[in-house]
């Protein structure tokens, strides 16, 4: 792990892979006074702080002193997402996994997913499966319009598009659950550490 300054009010921890990111994020669950946010990404963890309240070198030492436990995951509650599995790419995902569309649905709903980090759009959470091989290729040609609520897979991740946008993930279904609402607290349902269960809503 390398911990580097990122401007005057943040430090960035660079890690080898997503497992290390999740373990470090879980280990940084009790920030000292002055630390404002801990933001995981695919290979980094950004820690922002108030320079008037805590010096940057103290934040670096706090991050370096963390004791990540292999396999540890941050926890931020649970979310059930009802899904109608009628996505345009369901058959393609089944072919990629070497199974039937019904088996894709059974596998997708039969595992617990955990949001590792957020990005791309507000409320778009990259969730990883507790088990199973989900190496799903992205579409060769991204769509210019993916409807809000689309449930999708790409690489090792699953997510729900929080609003209409372009996108290249494989669409397997849809949900009516509002994933992001600025008038709600919290605004985003998919946040790092949230455990997600997708439920077949027929």
Secondary structure in CASP SS format (residue, H / E / C, confidence):
PFRMAT SS
TARGET T0000
AUTHOR 0000-0000-0000
METHOD secondary structure of the structure
MODEL  1
X C 1.00
X E 1.00
X E 1.00
X E 1.00
X E 1.00
X C 1.00
X C 1.00
X C 1.00
X C 1.00
X E 1.00
X E 1.00
X E 1.00
X E 1.00
X E 1.00
X C 1.00
X C 1.00
X C 1.00
X H 1.00
X H 1.00
X H 1.00
X H 1.00
X H 1.00
X H 1.00
X H 1.00
X H 1.00
X H 1.00
X H 1.00
X C 1.00
X C 1.00
X C 1.00
X C 1.00
X C 1.00
X C 1.00
X C 1.00
X E 1.00
X E 1.00
X E 1.00
X E 1.00
X E 1.00
X E 1.00
X C 1.00
X C 1.00
X C 1.00
X E 1.00
X E 1.00
X E 1.00
X E 1.00
X E 1.00
X E 1.00
X C 1.00
X C 1.00
X C 1.00
X C 1.00
X C 1.00
X C 1.00
X H 1.00
X H 1.00
X H 1.00
X H 1.00
X H 1.00
X H 1.00
X H 1.00
X H 1.00
X H 1.00
X H 1.00
X C 1.00
X C 1.00
X C 1.00
X C 1.00
X C 1.00
X C 1.00
X C 1.00
X C 1.00
X C 1.00
X C 1.00
X C 1.00
X C 1.00
X E 1.00
X E 1.00
X E 1.00
X E 1.00
X E 1.00
X E 1.00
X E 1.00
X C 1.00
X C 1.00
X C 1.00
X C 1.00
X C 1.00
X H 1.00
X H 1.00
X H 1.00
X H 1.00
X H 1.00
X H 1.00
X H 1.00
X H 1.00
X C 1.00
X C 1.00
X C 1.00
X H 1.00
X H 1.00
X H 1.00
X H 1.00
X H 1.00
X H 1.00
X H 1.00
X H 1.00
X H 1.00
X C 1.00
X C 1.00
X C 1.00
X E 1.00
X E 1.00
X E 1.00
X E 1.00
X E 1.00
X E 1.00
X C 1.00
X C 1.00
X C 1.00
X C 1.00
X C 1.00
X C 1.00
X E 1.00
X E 1.00
X E 1.00
X E 1.00
X E 1.00
X C 1.00
X C 1.00
X C 1.00
X C 1.00
X C 1.00
X C 1.00
X E 1.00
X C 1.00
X C 1.00
X C 1.00
X C 1.00
X C 1.00
X C 1.00
X E 1.00
X E 1.00
X E 1.00
X E 1.00
X C 1.00
X C 1.00
X C 1.00
X E 1.00
X E 1.00
X E 1.00
X E 1.00
X E 1.00
X E 1.00
X C 1.00
X E 1.00
X E 1.00
X E 1.00
X E 1.00
X C 1.00
X C 1.00
X C 1.00
X C 1.00
X E 1.00
X E 1.00
X E 1.00
X C 1.00
X C 1.00
X E 1.00
X E 1.00
X E 1.00
X E 1.00
X E 1.00
X C 1.00
X C 1.00
X C 1.00
X C 1.00
X C 1.00
X E 1.00
X C 1.00
X C 1.00
X C 1.00
X C 1.00
X C 1.00
X C 1.00
X C 1.00
X E 1.00
X C 1.00
X C 1.00
X C 1.00
X C 1.00
X C 1.00
X C 1.00
X E 1.00
X E 1.00
X E 1.00
X E 1.00
X E 1.00
X E 1.00
X C 1.00
X C 1.00
END
